[in-house]
Amino acid sequence: QAPTGFSGTGYRTTVHLKWDGYTAFQPVGYNIYRSTVSNNFGAPVRRIGAYTDYTDYGLNASTNYFYKISAFDAAGNESALSNQIIVATNSNNYLTIASLDLLVPIYTGGMDAAEPNQI
């Protein structure tokens, strides 16, 4: 059985991936597979803990990336690979700090006692 609910959102040089928690066995982590060629995956580019999302950094802008994931357990058993998804990075300019794309929300309301005290 493969992980399900796999999707991604592309930004300038990052891709945020998310998926449903794996249920066929108790995973201790997930393998992230990435390629710029459809269905041409080698070894995982990342092995992460038992989280249901991951942000892939340091990518090229305006590029299509193909992804698959698999779950693995403490004994090293690996699930089947998920369906392939394609996620495109874009060429939008964001505030960049330490090579990370950040979308910064700006609060434009008042700051008196009747308004939220947050930015």
Disulfide bonds with the S-S distance in Angstrom:
none
